[in-house]
């Protein structure tokens, strides 16, 4: 998480909009670290967890679903937390009997 967040902060310091894209499992860690680095409102988009056991097709679907949030976040003038898609995907997987 720290490298991704630090990369986002570096790009932002160069007046280049950036968005942290991470698994929802790391939301608390990202929030704490962003606050510790003095940027509590860093733009971020969170996707459903877990990631490691997903198929390529599932990863492509997560990317497709996250794209609108990433574009919205990068388009915002001020840094802000973007709503996540994690709950929607998690509910879908729960219906299908997956984690």
Secondary structure as GFF3:
##gff-version 3
##sequence-region A 1 99
A	DSSP	alpha_helix	2	13	.	.	.	ID=ss1
A	DSSP	beta_strand	20	23	.	.	.	ID=ss2
A	DSSP	three_ten_helix	24	26	.	.	.	ID=ss3
A	DSSP	alpha_helix	27	36	.	.	.	ID=ss4
A	DSSP	beta_strand	44	47	.	.	.	ID=ss5
A	DSSP	alpha_helix	56	75	.	.	.	ID=ss6
A	DSSP	alpha_helix	86	95	.	.	.	ID=ss7
###
